[in-house]
């Protein structure tokens, strides 16, 4: 696995966890999890920097390395 794929899977897992929290009427925790994902995506869009992607590239390497 490479960093970009791991990051996409992680985002899907975190959003699924938020959905399950919403389904179980744990709205406060679901909103916290979803807000963190939204903030990360906004930071990624504004500054072209994603902390989780940066860390995964260090550990697993990029999918696009030559």
Secondary structure, 3 states (H helix, E strand, C coil): CCHHHHHHHHHHHHHHHHHHHHHCCCHHHHHHHHHHHHHHHHHHHHHCCCHHHHHHHHHHCCCCCC
